[in-house]
Amino acid sequence: MTIIDTTADAPAPKGPADDGSGPLLDVRDLHVEFKTRDGIVKAVNGVNYNVSAGETLAVLGESGSGKSVTAQAIMGILDMPPGRIPQGEILFRGQDMLKMSYEERRKIRGRKIAMIFQDALSSLNPVLSVGYQLGEMFRVHQGLSKKDAKAKAIDLMDRVRIPAAKERVNDYPHMFSGGMRQRIMIAMALALEPDLIIADEPTTALDVTVQAQVMDLLAELQTEYNMGLILITHDLGVVADVADKIAVMYAGRIVETAPVHELYSRPAHPYTRGLLDSIPRLDQKGQELYAIKGLPPNLTRIPPGCAFNPRCPKAQDICRTDIPALVQVTERDGSALPGRGSACHFWKEQIHG
Amino acid sequence: MGRYVARRLLQMIPVFLGSTLLVFCMMYALPGDPVRALAGEQTVDPAQIAALKKDLGLDLPLWHQYWNYLVNLFQGDFGTQIASGRPVAEIISEAFPITIRLALFAFTFVVVAGISIGIFAGLKADTLRDRGLLILTLLLISVPSFVLGLVAQSFFAHQLGWVDPNVSDAAPWGELILPATVLASLSLAYVARLTRTSVAENLRSDYMRTAVAKGLPKRRIIGVHLMRNSLIPVVTFLGTDLGALLGGAVVTEGIFNVKGVGYTVFGALKSREGSTVVGIVTLIVVIYLVASLLVDLLYAVLDPRIRYA
């Protein structure tokens, strides 16, 4: 399965409508910008990625790299205005969602594509019981009665292993612990057994032991329903266990894409290298932690050339003038590495040393 | 919950005693006296006045007068007006229904118009229509009610002749439209602004994003998820506001000659009718306390995060 188009600037020709074999979701050359007082913030600048049923794509990046904005554009929950999608396509089962009417998109949201948010406490409505909020999915999308919806809500809570679901169905979000609340968010996303789930940093607000439980649950349910999963995170540890492939984002672009284990063993972009080096390691106890120097770029004034060049230890003159395209990464002998791409002028030096 | 209500009700006792005492002292401290006022311009024999005062118990020291008043009050006797000789209870029971009618009228107006304007502006915060409505409400807040009342009266009654400048004694609903509108204007502006801010703020909240992501129809997102949260502060304000409206509006009732509580209290104040003033003010205080208790209880119903113990 190909992961990504080989160039960021030229989208692949339109594939045929859903024939059952194409990817579930195909994002092509997506651009998103926001109009602000300080100028136009270019949050997403030509992102391409796709996800198939049963597959997990991890989108990795720092805050402000555009990973969440891309997800919100897919969900159709961007605030527009000030947000704007000047170009790009988001194909869901071969159909461009950006060309759909509000009603058409609404019917996909929640039913076909669902989203799990980072902070479950603020993402759940504080004044409505969790049973109501879960049941709402069935009432709105399937027209169930209040009573049937509540029964379904209890089933869902059982499924995400919330203890004493029947007694707790009328409780409010603030009465649950952080892990339980995130389970409720997951239950809400799962309610209508969607084809694709987008999880936007689902474990960031949780402590480490609960993180593992929640990720395991998510991975398990994904396998059970054969769903596509887009996992947005900045935590490399979370990704390694559950993802099939990874897209690393920087300043609104994908800078590297690879099957999960290859990325860890042989990164083909200095930024990915930097991210991997900043993971604290037990065998380097006592040494100073590595950090990528500098700050993420201001998205109103993205540096010319490669956006990473001011922070890159290997930057050359060309990096300050030419934007590197996302190119196919190959072995030394020229044989293509499937699913691998890098947007670095010097990817060869990076991967092959 | 039960304990909380009991505690709040018990707290009303000192507030009740304190407010009656305070009003009593103030009446006592005011210059002028009701018995001399009876005689008007005529010169009266001081001995006669003293005798009358003794009859009414007005020669006793303040604390004794207050004690007598309380004892009578607990026997259900609000006292008697000196000038007219009518029982104060009768005067209150005549004035209150009119004020209640006026207050409910104004309150409905506040709720319907205030909240509608607030939602209308808040949904499109920082647009032209939002700014326009903000300026309009600011205007309503900054114009004193006697100015608004007199302007409205001279325009609608004297110039256009649509309504009578004065409300008749029975105060039917139709005649209360103009006074109710004037009375409502200030609260309406506050409610509109409060709703607007609350709506605009909640619109940006994470759970609203979730509601959209769930694929709910717009009607439901706004009607259920946004409104349930946005109206909590508004309801709180409305509760205390209803208490204030029921307390009568001295200025508005005065301008339109509505014979309600505010009008009566003002009249009694001018003729130094102590028992009338104390009776009505105490009743207003009690109404206000009950209203704020109801608001606090309602608050817990609306927001499950609040629990009283």
Interface residues (C-beta under 8 A of the other chain):
Chain A: M75 G76 I77 R106 K107 I108 R109 G110 R111 A114 M115 F117 D119 S122 S123 L124 N125 P126 V127 L128 S129 E136 M137 V140 H141 Y172 H174 M188
Chain B: S205 D206 Y207 R209 T210 A211 V212 A213 K214 G215 L216 P217 R220 V224 H225 R228 N229 I232 L302 D303 P304 R305
